[in-house]
Amino acid sequence: MTLYSYHISHEQCPPRALLALAQRAEQAGFDGAFSSDHLQPWSPSQGESGFAWAWLGAALQATERLTFGIISVPGGWRYHPVVLAQAVATLGQMFPGRVPWVALGSGQAMNERATGGPWPDKAERNARLREGAEIMRALLAGETVTQRGRLTAVDAKVWSLPETPTRLVGAATSVETAAWLGTWADGLLTVGTSPEVLGPIVDAFRENGGADKPVFLKMDLSYAPDPAEALHQAHAEWRFNAIPASVAWELPRPADFEAAARHLRPEDMHETVLISHDLPALTERIAACAALGFDSIDLHQVGGSQPAFIDAFGERVLPALHGRKAPVIEFDPFGRKPAARAG
C-alpha cells in the first residue's frame, strides 16, 4: 500500500509552526512527514530555515504514529557523514521504526558552501555523496571506520544504534542518476507530478540494481478552492524552485534564486507544480503516480494555507487514496523483502 506523507518545508514556515502542522497532519490521517534540510530559504521572501535535525527529535516526541523522513547531504561540507550517522542512529534508537529511511543528495551551493572551501562540480559531488553514504552505512552497521579518501574518518564508531539500520536512499531527478543510484543506494527518492516523466526514472533505478528496493516520490502541489489563488500561490511561493537544477546547484544565496526566477510567469509553474482547485482531479493524478509502485508519496503544499490543505486532504483525498484496491509493492521499513499484494 502506498503511504502518504505531509511535507515539512523549513524554508517556508517557522519551526514552531511546523511542529503544530505535523500534529495536525497526524490527526488528519497522513501516514508520515518528510522534512527538508536547508541552511537558507529559497528566497529572502520566504524568510525561514530551521535546523531540521533538532526539529525532528521534537516532532517525533510530539506525535505518536507518524513516520519521518529527511533529505540531507553527507558530502562533508555542512555535515560530515560521521555526524549524520550518529544523528540518524540516535533518532532510530529513541523512536524504533519511525525513521525508516533517510534520503541523501549531492547538495547545493546555497546550503553547503557556507562552511568555506571550493564548491566542486557535479561529478565530484556525486563521488562524495557515494563515499559519504558508504561511511554512514558502515557506521550504522556498528563498524569502526578509518579511511582517507575524499572524506576522512579516523577510528569513527557510533555506539548508540537502532535495532535495524536506517535505509540510505539516493535522490535523483534524471534517468542517468537514478540508474547510478540503483547500483548502490537502498532506495530511490525522486520529484515530479507526471507519471510519463516519472516512469522512466523509476524504471532506470529498478533495471540497474533497484528491483527489490523501495521508491519514494515528492509531489509539489498548489491547492486552493479558487483556481486563481492556487496559481498565484504556486508562483509567489515556489517559483524559486522552478529554475533548472543545473542552475540551482550553483547559486550561492537566496537573493540569487530570486533573481534567477524573475522571468518565470505564473503559467510556467504548471511545468513543475500540480496546480488545481479540484480535489477529485488531484486525487486522480496522485493515484496515477502511485500506480508506478511508489512506496510513499510526499505531498508538498507549496503555497500558504497549510491548515486548510491538511484538513481538505484529510477529509477528501487521503480516504479516497487509502481506499483504492490496486496491485502495489508493500515496503517493510524493517528490511524484509517487499511483496506484491492488493492495496
C-alpha positions in Angstrom: 0.0 0.0 0.0 1.3 3.4 -0.9 1.7 5.7 2.1 1.2 9.5 2.0 3.3 12.0 4.0 2.9 15.7 4.7 5.9 17.8 3.6 7.8 19.8 6.3 9.1 22.9 4.5 11.6 24.6 6.8 12.2 27.3 4.2 8.6 28.4 4.3 7.4 28.0 8.0 9.0 28.7 11.4 9.9 25.5 13.3 7.2 26.0 16.0 4.5 26.3 13.4 5.8 23.2 11.6 5.5 21.2 14.9 1.9 22.1 15.1 1.3 21.3 11.5 2.9 17.8 11.9 0.5 17.1 14.8 -2.4 18.3 12.7 -1.3 16.1 9.7 -1.2 13.1 12.0 -4.7 13.9 13.3 -5.9 14.3 9.7 -4.7 10.8 8.6 -1.4 11.4 7.0 0.9 8.4 7.3 4.1 10.3 7.8 6.0 13.6 7.3 9.1 14.3 5.2 11.4 17.1 6.1 13.7 19.4 4.1 17.1 20.2 5.5 18.2 23.7 4.5 20.6 26.3 5.9 18.9 29.0 3.9 15.5 29.5 2.3 15.0 29.6 -1.5 14.2 33.3 -1.4 14.6 36.1 1.2 10.8 36.5 1.0 10.3 33.0 2.5 12.3 34.1 5.5 12.7 30.8 7.5 15.1 27.9 7.7 15.1 26.0 11.0 17.6 23.2 11.9 15.9 20.1 10.7 17.7 17.6 12.9 16.8 19.4 16.1 13.2 19.7 14.9 12.9 16.0 14.1 13.6 15.0 17.7 10.8 17.3 18.9 8.4 16.2 16.2 8.9 12.5 16.9 8.1 13.2 20.6 5.1 15.4 19.7 3.5 12.8 17.5 2.6 9.2 18.1 2.4 7.2 14.8 3.9 9.3 12.0 7.0 8.0 10.3 9.5 10.6 9.4 12.0 11.0 6.5 14.5 13.7 5.7 16.8 14.6 2.8 20.4 15.6 3.7 23.9 15.9 2.2 26.8 13.7 3.5 29.5 15.2 1.3 31.5 16.8 4.1 30.5 20.4 3.8 27.8 21.4 6.3 27.7 17.8 7.7 30.4 15.2 7.9 28.9 11.7 7.3 30.1 10.6 10.8 27.9 13.3 12.4 25.0 12.4 10.2 25.3 8.7 11.0 25.2 9.5 14.7 22.2 11.7 14.3 20.3 9.1 12.3 21.2 6.3 14.7 20.1 8.3 17.8 16.7 9.1 16.3 16.3 5.5 15.3 17.2 4.2 18.7 14.8 6.5 20.5 11.9 6.0 18.1 12.1 2.5 16.7 10.7 2.1 13.2 9.7 5.8 12.9 12.7 7.0 10.9 12.8 4.1 8.4 14.8 5.9 5.7 16.9 9.0 5.1 17.4 10.4 1.6 20.9 11.6 0.6 21.8 14.1 -2.1 24.8 15.8 -3.7 23.9 19.2 -2.4 23.5 22.8 -3.4 25.9 25.7 -3.0 23.3 27.8 -1.2 23.3 25.3 1.7 26.8 23.7 1.6 29.4 26.4 0.7 28.8 28.5 3.9 31.4 26.5 5.7 34.1 27.6 3.3 36.2 26.0 0.7 35.6 25.4 -3.0 32.3 24.2 -4.4 33.1 21.3 -6.8 31.4 20.2 -10.0 28.5 17.7 -10.1 30.8 14.7 -10.8 32.9 15.4 -7.7 29.8 16.0 -5.6 28.3 12.7 -6.7 31.6 10.9 -5.8 31.5 12.5 -2.3 27.8 11.5 -2.0 28.6 7.9 -2.5 31.6 7.9 -0.3 29.7 9.7 2.5 26.9 7.1 2.2 29.3 4.2 2.4 30.8 5.7 5.6 27.3 6.2 7.1 26.2 2.6 6.1 29.3 1.1 7.8 28.8 3.2 11.0 25.1 2.3 11.2 26.1 -1.4 10.9 28.2 -0.9 14.0 31.6 -0.9 12.3 34.6 1.2 13.2 35.7 3.2 10.2 39.1 4.6 9.2 39.6 5.9 5.7 41.4 8.8 4.0 39.8 9.5 0.6 37.7 12.4 -0.5 36.3 12.2 3.1 38.4 11.3 6.1 37.3 9.3 9.1 39.7 8.0 11.8 38.6 5.3 14.3 35.0 6.5 13.9 32.3 4.5 15.6 28.6 5.1 16.5 27.8 3.5 19.8 24.1 4.0 20.3 22.4 2.1 17.4 18.8 1.2 16.5 17.9 -2.4 16.2 17.5 -2.1 12.5 19.8 0.3 10.4 18.0 3.1 8.7 17.9 2.8 4.9 20.1 5.3 3.0 18.1 6.3 -0.1 19.5 8.3 -3.0 17.8 11.3 -4.5 17.6 11.7 -8.3 15.6 13.6 -10.9 17.2 12.2 -14.0 17.3 8.8 -15.6 21.1 8.7 -15.5 21.4 9.4 -11.8 18.6 7.0 -11.0 20.4 4.2 -12.9 23.6 5.0 -11.0 21.8 5.0 -7.6 20.3 1.6 -8.4 23.8 0.1 -8.1 24.4 1.2 -4.5 21.6 3.1 -2.8 19.0 1.4 -0.5 16.2 3.1 -2.4 15.2 6.0 -4.6 13.6 9.4 -3.9 12.5 11.4 -6.9 10.4 14.5 -7.5 7.7 15.2 -10.0 4.0 15.2 -10.9 3.7 13.4 -14.2 3.6 9.6 -14.5 5.0 9.9 -18.0 8.1 11.6 -16.7 8.5 9.6 -13.5 8.1 6.2 -15.1 11.5 6.1 -16.9 13.2 7.4 -13.8 11.8 4.6 -11.7 12.5 2.0 -14.4 16.1 3.1 -14.7 16.6 2.6 -11.0 14.9 -0.8 -10.9 16.7 -2.1 -14.0 20.1 -1.2 -12.6 20.0 -3.0 -9.2 17.0 -1.4 -7.6 14.3 -4.0 -8.4 13.7 -5.1 -4.8 14.3 -1.6 -3.3 11.7 0.9 -2.2 11.0 4.0 -4.3 9.6 7.3 -2.9 8.1 10.4 -4.5 7.9 14.1 -3.6 5.0 15.8 -5.3 4.8 19.6 -5.3 1.2 20.8 -5.2 -0.7 24.0 -5.0 -4.3 23.6 -3.8 -6.8 26.3 -3.1 -10.6 26.4 -3.5 -10.2 29.2 -6.0 -8.2 28.3 -9.2 -6.7 31.8 -9.5 -5.4 31.6 -5.9 -4.0 28.1 -6.5 -2.0 29.5 -9.4 -1.0 32.7 -7.6 0.4 30.9 -4.5 2.4 28.5 -6.6 4.1 31.3 -8.4 4.5 33.5 -5.3 6.0 30.8 -3.1 7.7 28.3 -5.3 9.0 29.9 -8.5 12.4 30.0 -6.9 12.5 26.2 -7.0 11.3 26.0 -10.6 14.6 27.0 -12.2 16.7 24.3 -13.9 18.6 22.1 -11.4 21.9 22.7 -13.2 21.5 26.4 -12.3 20.1 25.9 -8.9 23.1 23.7 -7.8 25.5 26.6 -8.3 23.6 29.6 -6.9 25.1 30.7 -3.6 22.5 33.0 -2.0 18.7 33.2 -1.7 18.8 36.5 -3.5 20.3 34.8 -6.5 17.3 32.4 -6.7 15.0 35.4 -6.5 16.9 37.0 -9.5 17.0 33.7 -11.5 13.3 33.2 -11.1 12.3 36.7 -12.1 11.4 35.8 -15.7 9.0 33.0 -14.7 5.3 33.7 -15.3 2.5 32.2 -13.2 1.5 29.9 -16.1 5.1 28.5 -16.2 4.5 26.9 -12.8 2.4 24.2 -14.3 5.6 22.5 -15.5 6.8 21.7 -12.0 3.8 22.1 -9.7 0.4 20.3 -9.8 -1.9 23.3 -9.5 -5.7 22.8 -9.0 -8.8 23.7 -7.1 -10.3 20.3 -7.9 -9.7 17.7 -5.1 -11.0 14.7 -7.2 -8.7 15.7 -10.1 -5.8 16.0 -7.6 -6.7 12.6 -6.2 -6.6 11.0 -9.7 -3.2 12.4 -10.5 -1.7 11.3 -7.2 -3.2 7.8 -7.7 -1.8 7.7 -11.2 1.7 8.3 -9.8 1.1 5.8 -7.0 0.4 3.2 -9.7 4.0 3.3 -10.7 4.7 1.4 -7.4 5.8 4.2 -5.1 6.0 3.1 -1.5 5.4 6.5 -0.2 4.4 9.9 -1.8 5.2 13.1 0.0 2.6 15.8 -0.7 4.0 19.3 -0.5 1.6 22.2 -0.5 3.9 24.8 -1.8 1.5 27.7 -1.2 0.2 29.1 2.1 -3.0 27.9 3.9 -1.3 24.8 5.3 -4.0 24.0 7.8 -6.7 24.2 5.1 -4.7 21.9 2.9 -4.2 19.4 5.7 -7.9 19.4 6.5 -9.1 19.2 2.9 -6.8 16.3 2.1 -7.5 14.6 5.3 -11.3 14.7 4.7 -11.5 14.0 1.0 -8.2 13.0 -0.7 -6.5 10.6 1.7 -9.6 8.4 2.3 -10.0 8.1 -1.4 -6.3 7.2 -1.9 -6.2 4.7 1.0 -9.4 3.1 -0.2 -8.1 2.1 -3.6 -7.6 -1.5 -4.4 -4.7 -2.0 -6.8 -1.6 -4.2 -7.1 1.1 -2.4 -5.2 4.5 -3.2 -3.7 4.5 -3.0 0.1 7.7 -1.7 1.7 8.6 -3.2 5.0 10.6 -0.5 6.9 12.3 -3.2 8.9 14.2 -4.5 5.8 12.3 -7.7 4.9 11.8 -8.4 1.3 8.9 -6.5 -0.3 5.9 -8.5 -1.5 3.2 -7.6 -4.0 -0.3 -7.5 -2.6 -3.6 -5.8 -3.1 -3.6 -2.3 -1.5 
